[in-house]
Amino acid sequence: MPPSQRSRPRGGSAGPPETEAIRDAVARRMSLLPGVGLLVVAALATLFVTAVQFSPLIQDFLDFGAGVLALVSLTSAVMWGLLAPDRTLLYSEHRLFTQRVHRVLAVAGLAFLALHIWIKVARDRTSASAAALPFTDSTQPVLVGLGTLAGYTFVGVALTGAARSAFTSPQRSRQWRVLHMAAYLGWGAALLHGLKAGREAADWVTFSYTACVALVAVVLLLRLRAGTGLDGQKQPRREARAAPPSAAPPQQQTPAYPPPSAVRGPAPGSTPTQGVPSRLVYERRSE
């Protein structure tokens, strides 16, 4: 078999020592990711409490940077989520690693999003009702409303991601993919909100986000053209309709005992043939 067609070793099969060492290293790094996520959440919570109680400087930073950090984290989560189901370049352990990075970035993005909403309402950049109800802001109803819709979309996608185990059947798995695909729509709305609702973004920032959008669009189009779904797996082909069953001729039943004409008795004075029932041999002799 050519090397290009050689199947990759599965998780249960033993491989070379180098491969086992790489897998052990990846497993150790993956085990650190939940702890890193908890540290990020704890740091954000500490930052939030400190900003509320003591430091106006941190509030100024959050007023400018919380939305940027939320958009960067959520954009990174989208990119890692797009890479996670790839089966051409990634082994199974690599896909598990990218999935965990995707989840940590999504949690960090939601935390920064909560800080962004809080600081804007606390500093009267918008009202609490405009943050909760789309398109009700008095100054920028469309742009702020897009941000509200994006926030609701990301929260819904995060909840469906946490409840992935409830969508195990093929039908419910397709429903989960459709719900999870809403992240692309929320991400697009968040980009428009982030680039246009606040202060004017630099040219390189606009170019970077435009490149991310173009890359995501190209990858999705290539997957759909290759016959794969958004999760990187082959879609089941529709089975051809079976032809109507034709009337088959009745099968002849094999008799329990061979007919008498098929039984040859032993020659006079010889030993009975092996395998022939003794009753038939006796009846043959008695004739």
VOPAGU-2260 file (C-alpha; in pm, 1 decimal, decimal comma):
REM VOPAGU-2260
SITE   aa  ch    i         X         Y         Z
SITE  MET   A    0       0,0       0,0       0,0
SITE  PRO   A    1     143,7     342,9     -86,2
SITE  PRO   A    2     243,4     562,0     207,0
SITE  SER   A    3     -17,3     824,1     111,1
SITE  GLN   A    4    -297,9     568,6     146,9
SITE  ARG   A    5    -173,6     416,7     468,5
SITE  SER   A    6    -428,6     444,7     746,5
SITE  ARG   A    7    -336,4     626,4    1061,3
SITE  PRO   A    8    -299,7     434,7    1385,0
SITE  ARG   A    9    -608,0     445,9    1602,3
SITE  GLY   A   10    -609,2     536,3    1964,8
SITE  GLY   A   11    -623,1     177,5    2085,4
SITE  SER   A   12    -334,8      45,3    1875,0
SITE  ALA   A   13      23,4      58,7    1992,3
SITE  GLY   A   14     263,5     275,5    1794,7
SITE  PRO   A   15     633,3     357,1    1792,8
SITE  PRO   A   16     786,7     491,2    2113,9
SITE  GLU   A   17     816,1     838,3    1960,3
SITE  THR   A   18     443,2     844,3    1885,0
SITE  GLU   A   19     357,8     727,9    2236,3
SITE  ALA   A   20     579,2    1000,8    2383,1
SITE  ILE   A   21     408,5    1266,6    2170,0
SITE  ARG   A   22      65,4    1139,4    2276,4
SITE  ASP   A   23     166,9    1149,2    2642,0
SITE  ALA   A   24     294,1    1505,6    2603,4
SITE  VAL   A   25     -28,0    1614,3    2430,0
SITE  ALA   A   26    -236,9    1444,4    2700,1
SITE  ARG   A   27     -43,9    1626,7    2973,8
SITE  ARG   A   28     -96,2    1960,4    2801,4
SITE  MET   A   29    -464,3    1889,2    2748,8
SITE  SER   A   30    -503,9    1809,8    3117,2
SITE  LEU   A   31    -379,1    2161,8    3196,6
SITE  LEU   A   32    -639,5    2338,0    2983,5
SITE  PRO   A   33    -932,0    2317,9    3230,8
SITE  GLY   A   34    -708,8    2465,4    3497,7
SITE  VAL   A   35    -602,4    2743,4    3262,4
SITE  GLY   A   36    -966,8    2818,1    3188,2
SITE  LEU   A   37   -1046,9    2840,3    3557,7
SITE  LEU   A   38    -752,0    3072,4    3612,1
SITE  VAL   A   39    -874,1    3298,9    3331,1
SITE  VAL   A   40   -1223,7    3313,6    3482,3
SITE  ALA   A   41   -1083,3    3379,8    3830,3
SITE  ALA   A   42    -858,2    3656,6    3696,3
SITE  LEU   A   43   -1150,6    3818,8    3515,5
SITE  ALA   A   44   -1365,9    3799,4    3828,1
SITE  THR   A   45   -1087,6    3958,7    4034,3
SITE  LEU   A   46   -1049,1    4230,4    3771,6
SITE  PHE   A   47   -1421,0    4292,7    3777,5
SITE  VAL   A   48   -1437,9    4327,7    4156,9
SITE  THR   A   49   -1130,6    4551,7    4165,4
SITE  ALA   A   50   -1271,6    4775,6    3892,4
SITE  VAL   A   51   -1602,1    4813,3    4070,9
SITE  GLN   A   52   -1457,3    4892,4    4409,9
SITE  PHE   A   53   -1132,7    5078,8    4364,4
SITE  SER   A   54    -971,9    5171,4    4035,7
SITE  PRO   A   55   -1111,3    5418,9    3781,9
SITE  LEU   A   56    -808,6    5339,9    3564,5
SITE  ILE   A   57    -920,5    4978,8    3528,5
SITE  GLN   A   58   -1267,7    5102,2    3444,6
SITE  ASP   A   59   -1117,2    5320,7    3171,8
SITE  PHE   A   60    -927,7    5022,3    3039,0
SITE  LEU   A   61   -1239,2    4804,2    3040,7
SITE  ASP   A   62   -1440,2    5078,2    2872,4
SITE  PHE   A   63   -1195,6    5067,2    2584,6
SITE  GLY   A   64   -1059,5    4713,1    2592,7
SITE  ALA   A   65   -1327,2    4474,2    2721,1
SITE  GLY   A   66   -1515,4    4476,4    2392,7
SITE  VAL   A   67   -1191,1    4435,0    2197,5
SITE  LEU   A   68   -1084,1    4140,0    2413,1
SITE  ALA   A   69   -1429,0    3984,9    2375,6
SITE  LEU   A   70   -1416,0    4016,4    1996,7
SITE  VAL   A   71   -1060,1    3881,0    1975,5
SITE  SER   A   72   -1143,9    3584,3    2202,1
SITE  LEU   A   73   -1462,3    3498,7    2015,0
SITE  THR   A   74   -1288,2    3533,5    1677,0
SITE  SER   A   75   -1014,1    3299,4    1797,6
SITE  ALA   A   76   -1279,2    3056,6    1924,7
SITE  VAL   A   77   -1443,4    3054,9    1580,3
SITE  MET   A   78   -1110,8    2988,7    1407,3
SITE  TRP   A   79   -1013,1    2706,1    1644,5
SITE  GLY   A   80   -1362,2    2559,3    1618,6
SITE  LEU   A   81   -1326,9    2560,8    1240,5
SITE  LEU   A   82    -996,3    2375,1    1269,5
SITE  ALA   A   83   -1108,1    2123,3    1533,6
SITE  PRO   A   84   -1295,2    1870,0    1310,8
SITE  ASP   A   85   -1024,9    1855,5    1041,6
SITE  ARG   A   86    -926,6    1497,0     957,5
SITE  THR   A   87    -673,4    1570,7     683,2
SITE  LEU   A   88    -394,8    1727,0     889,9
SITE  LEU   A   89    -487,9    1644,7    1250,3
SITE  TYR   A   90    -473,9    1320,2    1443,2
SITE  SER   A   91    -741,6    1238,3    1698,4
SITE  GLU   A   92    -536,1    1370,0    1990,9
SITE  HIS   A   93    -475,3    1694,6    1801,2
SITE  ARG   A   94    -848,0    1734,8    1737,1
SITE  LEU   A   95    -919,6    1687,0    2107,5
SITE  PHE   A   96    -658,2    1951,8    2188,9
SITE  THR   A   97    -807,4    2204,1    1943,8
SITE  GLN   A   98   -1157,6    2138,8    2079,8
SITE  ARG   A   99   -1043,2    2222,0    2431,7
SITE  VAL   A  100    -868,9    2539,1    2315,4
SITE  HIS   A  101   -1189,3    2632,8    2132,6
SITE  ARG   A  102   -1392,6    2592,1    2452,3
SITE  VAL   A  103   -1148,7    2786,6    2670,0
SITE  LEU   A  104   -1147,4    3076,3    2422,3
SITE  ALA   A  105   -1527,0    3071,0    2404,6
SITE  VAL   A  106   -1555,7    3090,1    2785,4
SITE  ALA   A  107   -1303,2    3376,0    2795,3
SITE  GLY   A  108   -1496,0    3558,4    2521,6
SITE  LEU   A  109   -1821,8    3530,8    2714,5
SITE  ALA   A  110   -1651,1    3659,9    3030,1
SITE  PHE   A  111   -1510,1    3961,2    2844,2
SITE  LEU   A  112   -1853,2    4013,3    2687,1
SITE  ALA   A  113   -2012,1    4033,1    3032,4
SITE  LEU   A  114   -1750,2    4290,6    3137,8
SITE  HIS   A  115   -1810,5    4486,1    2818,7
SITE  ILE   A  116   -2185,7    4504,3    2876,0
SITE  TRP   A  117   -2145,5    4597,1    3241,6
SITE  ILE   A  118   -1898,1    4880,3    3186,4
SITE  LYS   A  119   -2101,8    5033,8    2904,5
SITE  VAL   A  120   -2416,0    5036,5    3117,6
SITE  ALA   A  121   -2226,9    5158,9    3428,3
SITE  ARG   A  122   -2080,4    5453,9    3237,5
SITE  ASP   A  123   -2404,4    5541,8    3064,1
SITE  ARG   A  124   -2275,9    5455,7    2717,2
SITE  THR   A  125   -2608,0    5279,8    2672,1
SITE  SER   A  126   -2904,4    5184,9    2885,7
SITE  ALA   A  127   -2977,4    4849,3    3045,0
SITE  SER   A  128   -3294,7    4816,4    2837,7
SITE  ALA   A  129   -3101,6    4881,1    2514,3
SITE  ALA   A  130   -2845,7    4618,5    2616,5
SITE  ALA   A  131   -3124,7    4368,1    2679,4
SITE  LEU   A  132   -3364,2    4455,7    2394,5
SITE  PRO   A  133   -3219,8    4476,7    2041,7
SITE  PHE   A  134   -3253,8    4794,6    1835,7
SITE  THR   A  135   -3383,3    5012,4    2122,3
SITE  ASP   A  136   -3074,7    5229,0    2176,1
SITE  SER   A  137   -3139,2    5600,1    2132,7
SITE  THR   A  138   -2811,1    5689,1    1955,0
SITE  GLN   A  139   -2707,8    5381,5    1751,3
SITE  PRO   A  140   -3004,8    5145,8    1742,2
SITE  VAL   A  141   -2879,9    4926,0    1456,1
SITE  LEU   A  142   -2516,7    4883,3    1562,9
SITE  VAL   A  143   -2591,6    4837,6    1932,4
SITE  GLY   A  144   -2879,1    4605,2    1841,7
SITE  LEU   A  145   -2638,6    4389,5    1637,4
SITE  GLY   A  146   -2417,7    4361,5    1943,6
SITE  THR   A  147   -2715,2    4254,1    2155,8
SITE  LEU   A  148   -2816,9    3990,5    1902,5
SITE  ALA   A  149   -2458,1    3866,7    1882,9
SITE  GLY   A  150   -2445,1    3833,9    2262,7
SITE  TYR   A  151   -2764,9    3629,9    2273,6
SITE  THR   A  152   -2640,0    3412,4    1988,5
SITE  PHE   A  153   -2309,5    3334,1    2158,2
SITE  VAL   A  154   -2481,5    3251,5    2486,4
SITE  GLY   A  155   -2720,0    3015,3    2305,1
SITE  VAL   A  156   -2433,9    2849,1    2117,1
SITE  ALA   A  157   -2242,3    2804,7    2443,8
SITE  LEU   A  158   -2544,6    2638,7    2604,8
SITE  THR   A  159   -2588,4    2398,6    2312,7
SITE  GLY   A  160   -2216,4    2320,8    2327,9
SITE  ALA   A  161   -2242,8    2240,8    2698,9
SITE  ALA   A  162   -2543,6    2017,0    2629,3
SITE  ARG   A  163   -2375,7    1827,2    2343,5
SITE  SER   A  164   -2430,5    1492,0    2515,2
SITE  ALA   A  165   -2807,5    1541,4    2484,5
SITE  PHE   A  166   -2778,6    1538,4    2102,3
SITE  THR   A  167   -2638,5    1190,9    2043,4
SITE  SER   A  168   -2885,3    1044,2    1794,0
SITE  PRO   A  169   -2823,4    1114,7    1420,8
SITE  GLN   A  170   -3131,9    1335,6    1392,6
SITE  ARG   A  171   -3054,0    1536,9    1705,7
SITE  SER   A  172   -2687,5    1555,1    1606,1
SITE  ARG   A  173   -2788,4    1735,5    1286,0
SITE  GLN   A  174   -3005,1    1969,3    1493,4
SITE  TRP   A  175   -2708,3    2042,2    1718,8
SITE  ARG   A  176   -2487,8    2126,7    1419,6
SITE  VAL   A  177   -2751,1    2367,1    1286,4
SITE  LEU   A  178   -2775,1    2537,7    1625,8
SITE  HIS   A  179   -2397,6    2553,8    1660,9
SITE  MET   A  180   -2365,2    2703,4    1312,9
SITE  ALA   A  181   -2547,7    3010,5    1444,5
SITE  ALA   A  182   -2210,3    3112,2    1591,0
SITE  TYR   A  183   -2103,9    3224,3    1243,0
SITE  LEU   A  184   -2401,2    3460,8    1221,5
SITE  GLY   A  185   -2338,2    3594,1    1571,2
SITE  TRP   A  186   -1971,0    3639,9    1491,9
SITE  GLY   A  187   -2053,5    3843,5    1180,3
SITE  ALA   A  188   -2290,2    4065,9    1378,4
SITE  ALA   A  189   -2024,7    4108,9    1649,5
SITE  LEU   A  190   -1768,2    4215,2    1389,3
SITE  LEU   A  191   -1997,8    4484,4    1250,3
SITE  HIS   A  192   -2079,9    4602,7    1602,4
SITE  GLY   A  193   -1716,9    4608,6    1715,5
SITE  LEU   A  194   -1575,1    4779,8    1409,0
SITE  LYS   A  195   -1847,6    5044,0    1367,7
SITE  ALA   A  196   -2020,9    5107,9    1700,2
SITE  GLY   A  197   -1718,5    5230,2    1896,9
SITE  ARG   A  198   -1418,1    5443,0    1808,3
SITE  GLU   A  199   -1279,1    5409,2    1459,0
SITE  ALA   A  200   -1064,2    5099,9    1417,5
SITE  ALA   A  201    -716,6    5107,2    1264,2
SITE  ASP   A  202    -670,5    4984,2     910,2
SITE  TRP   A  203    -472,4    4677,4    1015,0
SITE  VAL   A  204    -746,6    4575,2    1257,6
SITE  THR   A  205   -1011,2    4597,3     986,2
SITE  PHE   A  206    -784,4    4405,4     747,0
SITE  SER   A  207    -722,5    4129,7    1006,3
SITE  TYR   A  208   -1091,6    4070,2    1071,0
SITE  THR   A  209   -1168,8    4082,4     698,2
SITE  ALA   A  210    -900,6    3816,5     637,9
SITE  CYS   A  211   -1054,8    3597,6     910,7
SITE  VAL   A  212   -1397,6    3627,7     748,6
SITE  ALA   A  213   -1254,2    3539,5     406,5
SITE  LEU   A  214   -1065,4    3239,3     547,7
SITE  VAL   A  215   -1375,0    3103,4     723,5
SITE  ALA   A  216   -1583,8    3147,4     407,7
SITE  VAL   A  217   -1324,7    2968,0     190,4
SITE  VAL   A  218   -1290,5    2673,0     430,0
SITE  LEU   A  219   -1668,1    2629,9     456,4
SITE  LEU   A  220   -1709,9    2642,1      77,7
SITE  LEU   A  221   -1432,9    2384,7      28,7
SITE  ARG   A  222   -1595,3    2149,3     278,5
SITE  LEU   A  223   -1936,6    2179,8     118,3
SITE  ARG   A  224   -1788,5    2130,2    -228,7
SITE  ALA   A  225   -1599,6    1818,9    -114,3
SITE  GLY   A  226   -1921,0    1666,7      19,3
SITE  THR   A  227   -1837,1    1710,0     386,6
SITE  GLY   A  228   -2045,6    1880,8     649,0
SITE  LEU   A  229   -1942,8    2171,9     865,8
SITE  ASP   A  230   -1810,4    1921,1    1117,0
SITE  GLY   A  231   -1559,6    1779,9     865,8
SITE  GLN   A  232   -1728,9    1439,3     830,7
SITE  LYS   A  233   -1859,6    1281,0     516,2
SITE  GLN   A  234   -2229,8    1319,0     471,6
SITE  PRO   A  235   -2417,0     988,4     429,2
SITE  ARG   A  236   -2504,3     927,5      68,7
SITE  ARG   A  237   -2860,8     866,0     -23,5
SITE  GLU   A  238   -2912,0     497,2     -90,2
SITE  ALA   A  239   -3044,3     392,4    -429,5
SITE  ARG   A  240   -3399,5     270,5    -434,9
SITE  ALA   A  241   -3406,8    -107,7    -428,5
SITE  ALA   A  242   -3559,4    -293,1    -721,8
SITE  PRO   A  243   -3887,7    -477,9    -657,6
SITE  PRO   A  244   -3828,4    -838,9    -558,4
SITE  SER   A  245   -3884,8   -1084,6    -843,8
SITE  ALA   A  246   -4061,4   -1417,4    -806,8
SITE  ALA   A  247   -3784,1   -1663,0    -731,4
SITE  PRO   A  248   -3830,9   -2030,1    -830,3
SITE  PRO   A  249   -3910,6   -2253,8    -535,4
SITE  GLN   A  250   -3607,5   -2424,3    -396,3
SITE  GLN   A  251   -3603,3   -2801,0    -390,5
SITE  GLN   A  252   -3579,7   -2945,2     -45,1
SITE  THR   A  253   -3302,3   -3189,0      22,8
SITE  PRO   A  254   -3443,9   -3522,7     149,1
SITE  ALA   A  255   -3350,6   -3629,3     495,8
SITE  TYR   A  256   -3223,4   -3964,8     363,8
SITE  PRO   A  257   -3071,1   -4035,6      21,9
SITE  PRO   A  258   -3296,0   -4223,1    -224,8
SITE  PRO   A  259   -3248,0   -4599,8    -245,8
SITE  SER   A  260   -3098,9   -4566,8    -594,2
SITE  ALA   A  261   -2815,1   -4355,0    -455,6
SITE  VAL   A  262   -2716,6   -4616,8    -198,3
SITE  ARG   A  263   -2475,3   -4880,2    -311,9
SITE  GLY   A  264   -2453,7   -5181,3     -94,2
SITE  PRO   A  265   -2118,3   -5340,9     -21,4
SITE  ALA   A  266   -1991,2   -5625,0    -231,8
SITE  PRO   A  267   -2060,9   -5978,6    -102,5
SITE  GLY   A  268   -1819,3   -6065,9     173,2
SITE  SER   A  269   -1682,5   -5711,2     212,2
SITE  THR   A  270   -1704,8   -5467,5     500,1
SITE  PRO   A  271   -2003,8   -5226,4     489,2
SITE  THR   A  272   -1922,6   -4888,8     334,8
SITE  GLN   A  273   -1830,1   -4622,2     590,2
SITE  GLY   A  274   -2088,7   -4346,5     620,4
SITE  VAL   A  275   -2387,3   -4548,9     490,0
SITE  PRO   A  276   -2655,3   -4608,1     752,0
SITE  SER   A  277   -2650,4   -4966,1     876,8
SITE  ARG   A  278   -3029,2   -4994,1     838,6
SITE  LEU   A  279   -3003,1   -4935,9     463,6
SITE  VAL   A  280   -2716,7   -5185,5     434,6
SITE  TYR   A  281   -2922,0   -5447,7     620,1
SITE  GLU   A  282   -3224,0   -5389,8     395,0
SITE  ARG   A  283   -2999,6   -5419,3      88,7
SITE  ARG   A  284   -2861,8   -5751,0     208,6
SITE  SER   A  285   -3205,6   -5888,8     290,7
SITE  GLU   A  286   -3319,0   -5832,5     -70,9
